[in-house]
């Protein structure tokens, strides 16, 4: 089956679980209108797996953990800046 790019809405909250097909390649995260979104290249036929995504605001404490940086996004004209990571 061909791979497809899927969009996943994110909450502006510290940690959240996102279900996506196994082996999905996270491409980017940014604002789309007023919604924070993450995009991933997926095989729609693959079974789902849980991915742990963190959204951490500038100046907020960051607990020790192994994580991979995805992107930075701004809300409200740059008044809020979020840094998006995947916990490994």
N, C-alpha and C positions, 0 to 999 in steps of 0.2 A: 504494500500500500504506500502511496505517496505521503510524504510528510506535509503538514499544514501548520501555519502560524495561528495560534490561538491567543486570545486576550483574557487576562484574569484581573478583575477589579481587586484592589487592595484597600484595606482600612489603614488610616493613619494611626496605627497602634503598634506597640513595641514588637510583639511576636504574633504571627498567625500561621496557620497551616493551610497550604494550598494543595489541593488534589490535582495532579496532572499525570498524563501518561508516563509510564516508566521510560527513562532515557531522554526525557524532554530537555532541550537545550534552551536555557533562559537567555533571551536576547537583549532585553532592555526593560526599563521601567521609567515612566514619566507621566505627566499629567495629560489627560485627554478631556478637554473641557474642564469641568470641576471634579473629575474623578481621577484618582491615582490608579494606574494600570500597569500590569506586567505583561510582556509578550514572550511567548516561548514557541520554538519550533518543535512540533510533536508528531508522533506516529499515532493517529487516532485509534488504531487497532490494539495498541499496547495496553496492558492492565494499568490501572491508576495506582499511584503511590503518593504518599504524603511528603511535601517539601516544606521546610520551615523557613519562612521569610520574616526578616526583621525590618522595621521601618523606624529609624532612629533620627530624631531631630538634632540639628546643630546645637551643641551645648548640653545635650542630655547625656547622662552617664551611660557608658557602654560596658556591659558585663563582659568578663573574660570568656571567650569562646572562640573556636575555630570557625571562621566565616569567610565567604567570598563576596567581594563587592560587586554589585550589579550596576547601580546608577545613582544619580542624585536628581531630585525633582523639587520644583518650587511651587508653592500654592499662594494664592492671594497676592499676586504680583511680587512675589519674592519675600513676603512677610514671614512665611514659614518655609523652611528648607529641610527636606527629608533625604536621608541617605539609606538606600535599600541594599540589604545583604541577604545572602542565603547561608544559613547555618550548615556546616558540614559535619 
